[in-house]
Amino acid sequence: VPPAYRAVNVFKHVTLRAVAPAHRFGRRALVVIQYTLTLIFITTTAIGYVQYKNVLAFDLGFNTENILNIEMQGNKPDAFLKELSGMPEITGLSRSFIITSVGNAWGGFMKYNDSRDSALVLTNHVDENYLPLHEYKLIAGGNFRARPTTASAATEVIVNQQVLKRFNIAGNDPEKAIGEQITFSSFHVNGRKMTIVGVIKDFHYGKVDNLIEPVAFMFWTPENRAIINAKIQSNDMSATLARIESAWKKIDRVHPFQAQFYNEAIEDAYSEFSTMIKIIGFLSILAISIASMGLFGMVAYTTETRLKEIGIRKVMGASSGNLIYLLSRSFLVLLALSALIALPVTYFFFENVVLTHFPYHPPVQFAELFAGLLAVLLIAFLMIGSQTMKAARRNPAEVLKSE
């Protein structure tokens, strides 16, 4: 039958003039490599962003909400505290030596019963208002009772659970640890006997990518560097900050006002992490742009070389849906292969390399992986669909008029 003979000849012609297998394999391999890298970049961005948000929202073991930390810059804090205490928007005030949980650290060496067993313990010098203001969880004992005016007179210490665990104080029993004595040495003191008056629940003194360590709070004295911690409750934060700055200028007209909210300080502490996510995000956009252009060109070329085949199939009754599937199938296989490579690689890289440095991280969720995959597939489908649909809708009479 002549029409059938002509159809077979056309199929043979299309097949014979197809691109050499080596070239075809090279282009497909390039698409797989491009989309594998794109998926790795995008899923890395998604996972990194989720981990970053987890770090910022992580429960440090105390409250940082609406707490403004003000550097006294060598000024005596009493006059400034008096100014601040008259502001109704300020609901609490305390003094501290350093700001914890943002990478700052201070400490000394502690001993318990065994004089040969010494360990580094992180410290902060605070006043009696500091623990209530930041809502530390006291599990035994109480707050500071004495109000020493010099560092040498400070003999009370409040410790966290890790101190009890490290030295096995009172069998790690917080209630029994109250009244026990430790020996503390640092740059300013040597072998000072101090009494445990309180035990607080473990908290993150360092950044959350560090393990919780032994920490001791000692009473703040005028010899120490001062940071004022102000708890603010205001409907107009800008106006409140302006009032605080005006109060600062009354006591110091030389130094500029230096203050930062606790949550902002925590964000700044992880600025490198944030910058890295932005860079990877930019690379993701660049990678998917390059991969999409490559895929678009490959789809356009493939559909162009199969126009006569498409025309004949359409004449013989193939629907547009069948033709789109026929043209898209090989590309979807390439995308699936890219996903099978990229997703496990990204997952194991994070779980076994990156997140091993974050002891308190949440596990990688499959939703984070598939969110990146979904974004890539959506863009790829647009690239493939726009060309295959165009080819499937062409009038076969125009394509086959030369046959």
FENTADA-V386195 format. One line per field, one symbol per residue. ss: DSSP state (h for helix, s for strand, l for the rest). phi: phi as a letter, one per 20 degrees, with the letter a starting at -180 (. if undefined). psi: psi as a letter, one per 30 degrees, with the letter a starting at -180 (. if undefined). Layout:
ss = ???
phi = ???
psi = ???
//
This chain:
ss = lhhhhhhhhhhhhhhhllllhhhhhhhhhhhhhhhhhhhhhhhhhhhhhhhhhhhhllllllllllssssslllllhhhhhhhhhllllsssssssllllllllllsssssllllllssssssssslllhhhhhlllsssslllllllllhhhllssssshhhhhhhlhhhhlhhhhlllsssssllllllsssssssssllllllllllllllssssslllllllssssssllllhhhhhhhhhhhhhhhlllllllssshhhhhhhhlhhhhhhhhhhhhhhhhhhhhhhhhhhhhhhhhhhhlhhhhhhhhhllllhhhhhhhhhhhhhhhhhhhhhhhhhhhhhhhhhhhhhhllllllllhhhhhhhhhhhhhhhhhhhhhhhhhhhlllhhhhhlll
phi = .gffffffffgfffffeffggfffffffffffffffffffffffffffffffffffefffnbedfldeedfelnfffgfffffffeeffeeacbcbecdemcofbbaaddcdfefeecbfcfcbecefeffffelfeedambefdecfdcffefcdbddeffffffdlflmmegffffnfdcdccbfdccmfecdfdbcdfgbefeffedffdfccecffcgfegdceddedcbecffffffffffffffdbeeeffcbbfgfffffffdfffffffffffffffffffffffffgfffffffffdffffgffffeofeffffffgfegfffffffffffeffffffffffdcfffecfdffffefffffffffffffffffffffefffffeffffffefee
psi = keeeeeeeeeeeeeeeglkkeeeeeeeeeeeeeefeeeeeeeeeeeeeeeeeeeeegkjfglkgkhkkkkkfhflkfeeeeeeeffkffjfkklkleljlggflklaakklcejffjkkkkklkklaffeeeeghkjkflaalkelikfleffjgkkkllefeeeeghkhhgjeeffkflklkkkaefljhkkkkjflklkkljealfgllklkkkklkklfflkkkkjkkkjkfieeeeeeeeeeeefffjgeklkjlkkeeeeeeefgeeeeeeeeeeeeeeeeefeeeeeeeeeeeeeeeefgeeeeeeeeeggkleeeeeeeefeeeeeeeeeeefeeeeeeeeeeefdefffjfglllkkfeeefeeeeeeeeeeeeeeeeeeeeeffkjfeeegff.
//
